[in-house]
Amino acid sequence: MSVKAEKEGSRVKERHSALCVEEAEGVVKELRALLAKTGIVLPSPGPDPVGLAREAPRPLAERGRCSVGTARRLAVVTAVAAR
């Protein structure tokens, strides 16, 4: 493989990685906004750093830890949305 092809492949991987991270951040932002409308605030939502550390990122949305009361409110909101 030529140096030029390797550089191009590297750029494609970098762009793909950036898009994956942007998508994860966007989804977390959307989730945070929707939950805020119901009065639910999670302490630390964000993209999971472990999923971002891979050569080919596979981001996971980390919702953050929450109290039992907040978990109960999430269950109610989820049940209503599933109807």
VENWOHU-V337812 format. One record per backbone hydrogen bond with DSSP energy under -1.0 kcal/mol. NH is the residue of the N-H (numbers start at 1). CO is the residue of the C=O. E is the energy in kcal/mol with one decimal. If there is no record, write none. Layout:
# VENWOHU-V337812
nh	co	e
NH	CO	E
NH	CO	E
This chain:
# VENWOHU-V337812
nh	co	e
6	2	-2.3
7	3	-2.5
8	4	-2.3
9	5	-2.7
10	6	-2.3
11	7	-2.3
12	8	-2.2
13	9	-2.2
14	10	-2.5
15	11	-2.5
16	12	-2.6
17	13	-2.7
18	14	-2.5
19	15	-2.5
20	16	-2.3
21	17	-2.2
22	18	-2.6
23	19	-2.6
24	20	-2.3
25	21	-2.6
26	22	-2.4
27	23	-2.5
28	24	-2.3
29	25	-2.2
30	26	-2.4
31	27	-2.7
32	28	-2.7
33	29	-2.3
34	30	-2.6
35	31	-2.7
36	32	-2.1
37	33	-1.4
38	35	-1.1
39	36	-1.3
40	35	-2.5
46	62	-2.5
48	60	-3.3
52	48	-1.0
58	51	-2.5
62	46	-2.9
71	67	-2.4
72	68	-2.3
73	69	-2.0
74	70	-2.5
75	71	-2.1
76	72	-2.0
77	73	-2.5
78	74	-2.6
79	75	-2.3
80	76	-2.4
81	77	-2.4
82	78	-1.8
83	80	-1.1
